[in-house]
Amino acid sequence: MIIGFDAKRAFSNHTGLGNYSRYVIRNLSVFCPEHRYRLYAPKDTVYPDIVSIRERNNVASVFPRGFNKIFPSLWRTKTVVSDLVRDGVQLYHGLSGELPVGLEKAGIRSVVTVHDLIFLRYPGYYKPIDRSIYIRKLRYACRKADHIITVSECTQKDVISFFGIDPEKISILYQGCDASFHVPVTDAEKERVQKKYRLPETFLLNVGTIEARKNLLTAVKSLLHLDASIHLVAVGRETAYAGHVKSFVAAHSLESRVHLLTGVPLSDLPAVYQSAAVFVYPSFYEGFGIPLIEALYSRVPVIAALGSCLLEAGGPNSLYLNPEDVQAFASAIHKILNNDVLRDKMVAEGKRYVTRFDDNLLAGQMMQLYQKVMDKKY
């Protein structure tokens, strides 16, 4: 089978949708090598993670040419279909909630992944113009796709609720994390990374964009109720919300205990995770929660927020709390740090739970869905 992907995010996004896109493409090319994969992206990049994928002999990249180079957005949303036909693509997968116009008329089957509907659940986090664009694109993709993939049960329910989609048209297929998190790092690697980022001896870890929705402040505030030897390391791109975090840190003299790190490459992240004492994720709402899977693979106990799909990512033996209950987060952190039996159980059960996110297993599930779409057995 020749499978085409909307690879814009795979080439341009270093986190989030980019990670998902690269994960799916890499996974399928490795575990289902008998098929051919075509990556359609508006522009090229030398980002190492996508370069390594493109080097595989069953993967090819396609970029706009001629007139389409002048209007790459139009190419991605419409005229790319002529390239799909030319390349013999049989099934096209919109990896980030979008599909080009005209796939059905061209006889090309389609699948679209919907990651979340946060812009509808929490519209205040988005500009009105952005919400309008997201709604229009996603509604079209859900209506036109032969089948819809959601990355969690929570998102599946949202798609049904907000867009009135038949549940039979939707499948839940989880995402795993990068294979580098599966392997214990050496003591030497930990020491290198600890020195590079000046990591404290005992620290809580949070990974993700520092934005209002992810609610880093709850983790910061919890430090006020914990021993002064406990620090917080937050890894992620900063937005305007980071200013609020820094203001709180300064107002409560926490500068020596809160460490905000940006630009940390994927190659260093496993050592950062595996050096942490507890992973803390008080996000108000998520489409899934890959950082929790990364933490569980890294053998770090997880405390996360109630209210979205984080239970699906973190499993039944992580702890889940009201994201605004600072005292509850502090108490849970203190309990884990001072109870080796609890910590060891959370680590062991977490390791067992993440086997459901095995790369080979997930690749097989994705290919099985593709085959059903091609055979119209859904």
N, C-alpha and C positions, 0 to 999 in steps of 0.2 A: 504494500500500500504506500502511496505517496501522500504524506501529511504535511499540510502547511500550517504555520503558526504566525499569529500577530506577535512579532518579536520586538516591537518598539521598546517595551519596558525591559526586556532582556538585555538590550543594548544600552539603554540610557539610565536605568534606575539601579542604584547600588544596594538598595534595601527593598523591603516590602514586596510590591508587585514584580520588581526585577528579580528578587530571589525566587519567587514562585515560578516565574517564567523560565529562568535558567534551570531550576530544579526539575521541572517537568520535561524540558527538552533533553537535559543531560541524562535523566533517569531512563527515558524511553530509548535514547540512542545507545545506551549501554546495555540495558536488559531486554530490549526488543530490537536487536541489530538488523533483523531481516527486512525492516521497513526503511523507507527513505524520508528524511525530514528536511523541510524547506523553511528557512527563517526569513520573514518579510519585515524589514525595518526601514524607516525613513532615512536613517543615516548610519554610517559605520562608526565604530569605536574601537579603541585598543584596550578597553577594560579587560584585565586578565581573565576573569571568570568566563566571559563569553568567548574570548579568543581560544581558550582550551576546549570549549565545546565545539567550536567551528572546525577544529583540527580533526575531528572524527570523520572517517571516510563516508559515513552515511548521512552527513549533515552538510547542507549548502546554504549560503546566505544570498538573499536577493534584495537589491536596493533600487530605488526609482532611477529611471534613465530618461534622457532627453527632456521633453516637456515636463514630465512628472518630477524631475529634480527641482524645478522652479516652484512647484506646488506640492510638496511632500505630504501635507495633511490631506489634500484631495485624493492623492494616490492611495493613501492608507485607508480612507473611508469609502472609496468607490473604484477608481481606475486600476487598483491592484488586482481586481478580479480578472482582467485580461491577462495579467502575468500568471495568475493561478491556472487559468485554462491552458496557456502556453506551456506551463511546466508540468501539466498532467496531474495537478493536485486533485485528489479524490475527496479529502476531508480537510476542513479548515477549522482550527481551534483558536478562538478569540480568548487569549489568556488573561485579559484584564477588563472583561466586561463590555467588550465592543466587537461588532462585526461589520464588515464592509457591506455596502448595498449591492445587491445583484447576485449573491451566491446561489440562491435557489434557481433563478433563471439560467444560470450557467451550469446547472446540474451538479453543483458541489455541495456535499453534505456539510453540516456545520455543528459545532459544539462551542458553547461559551461558558467561561468560568465567572461566577459572581462571588466576589470576595466578602463584601459586606454592603449593607444599606445604612451605614452610619449617617450619611448625609440626609436621610429621611428620619431616622431615629432621633438624631441630635442635630437638627438643621442649624442651630446657633454656632456650630463650629465651622460653618462654611459660608462663603459669600453667596448672595442670591444668584448671581450669574453662573457661578460654578455649580450650584445645586441644579439649576435649570438644565445645564449642559449634561450633567451626570444622569439626570432623570430621563432626558430625551434619548440619550445613547443606550442606556441600560434597558429601558422599556422596549426600544426597537430590537435590541439583541435578544431579549427574552422571548419576544413575540416571534421572531424569525428563525431562531436557532432550532435545529432538529432536536437538540437536547441541551439541558442546562446542568452544569456542575456547580455545586456550592461546596465551600471548604469546611462547612460545619452545619449541624442540625439547626442551630440558631439562625444562620443565614438562610437556610432552606425555608424556614417558617416565615421569615421576613419577605422573601420573594413571593411566596404564596399569598401572604397578607396584603402586601402593597401593590402587587401587579396582577393578582388574580390568576396565577399560573396553575395549571393542573399539576398536582403533586407527582403524577406518573411521568411527567416530563423532566423531573429533577432527580439527580443522583448526588449523594454526598460522597465526595472523594477527598480524603485528607491529604495534606502535604507533609513530607518529612523535612528534615533539616540537612544542612550540608554534612557530608560524610566525615569531615574533619572533627566534628563534635563527638563522633562515635568512639574515637580512639583516645585513651589516656595519654596526656602529654608527659614528657620526661621532666624530672626535677630541674634539669638544666634549662629547659624551655620555660618552665614556670619562673625560674630565677631571672632569666633574660627579660621576660615580659614584666615582671614585677619591678625590676630596675628601670626599664624603659618608661613606664607610666607612674613610677613611684607609688605603687599600690601599698596600702597599709597592711598590717599583719592580719587584722580581723575586719572584714567588711561585708556589708550587704551589697548585692548587685542588682542593678536595674538596667535593662537594655531596650532601647527604642527611642524614637524621636521624642525630644523634650518639648511636648506640646500639651495644651490644657486637657485634652481628652485622656491622655495617659496618666495624668494626675500624680506626677512625681512628688508633689508637695506632701502628700500623705506619708510617703517614705521618709522624706526629710524631717517632717514634724515628729515622726516616731523616735528619732534620735534623742529628742528632749527627754524621753522617758527611759532611755537606755544608758548603760554604763559609757563613760566618756572614751573608753578604749575601742568602742564599736564605731566604725566609719560607714559611709555610704559612697559607692562608686556608681555613677550613672553614665552609660555609654550611649551616645546618640547625637544626631544632628539637632542643633539648637534652633528654636523658633522664638518669637517674641515672648512666649510663656517662660522661657528660661530666665528672662529678666525678673519675673515675679519670684522665681525660685531663688535667684541670687539675692534679691532684696530681703527675702525672709532669712536666708542664711546669714547675711550681714547683720540683720536686726537682732538675731539670737546668738551671735558670736559662734557660728558653726563653720567658719571658713576652713578650719584645720581638719574638719571631719567629713565634709562633703566635697567630693572630687568629680567634676564634670569633664568627661573625655569625649572629644569629637575626632572624627577622622581615623578611628581605629580600624585597621584593615582586617578582613576576615581571617587572615592567617594568624593574627594575634588573639582573636576572640576565644578560641578554646582554652587557652592558658588563663585568660582572664576569668572565664566561667569557673574553671576547675580550681582556681585559687580562692573563690568566694565561699563564705560561710552559709549564706542564705540568699536565695533569689526572691526579690520582692517586686510584685507587679500589681499595683493598685489601680489599674486602668478602669475608667468608667465603662468603656464599651470596646469590644474587639470583634473582628470578623472570625478570628480563630485564636492565634497566640503562639506563633512559632518560637519566640524566646523561651516559653515554658518547656517546649520539647528540647531545645538546646540545653536548658538547665538540667532536665532529667537525664539526658544522655551524659551530661557532665558530672552526674552524681551529686547534685546540689539540691537540697530540699527547697520546695517552692511554697510561697505564700502569695495568693492572688486575690482578685476581687470577685465578688458575686455580681450577677446582673447581666452577663452576656454568655459567651461560649467558652470561657476559659476552663471550665470543668472538663470539656472535651479534650483540650490540649494537655491539661495537667493531671488528669486522672483522679480517682477517688481518694488517693492517699496524700494529695497535697492539701493545703489549708486554704479556705475561701472565706473572705470577710467583707463586710460593708466597706466600700472604698473610701468612705468619709470618716470611718471610725479609727482615728489615729491610735487611741489607747488599745484597741483590739489588735492592731498590727504590732504595736510595741510589745504587748503581752505574748503574742504568738512567736515573735522573734526571740524574746527572752526565753520562752519555753524550749524552743528548738536548740538554742545555744547552750542551754544548761541541762539538757536531757539527752544523753547519748543514745539511749534505747529508742526514743522517739525519732531522733535524727537518723539512726541507722535503718529503722523500719521505713521511713519516708524515702530514703535513698534506694533501698532494695526494691520496694514496691514500685517506685518510679521507674527504675531500670526495667522492671518486668512489664510495666504498662507501655513503655515506648516501643516495644517490639511490634505493636500494631502499625507503627509508622516506618517499618522496614522498607527500604528502597525497592527491592525486588518485588515485594508484595504490592506496593502501590503502583509500580509500573505495570504489573499484570492487570490490576484492576482498571487502570486507565485504558490499556489496550483492549481489554474485554468490552469496555463501554464503546470505544471506537468501532469495534466489530459489530456490536449490536446496532449502532447508528447506521452503519453501512448496510446491514441486513434487515433494517427496519424491524428489529425484535424488541423494541422498547415500548 
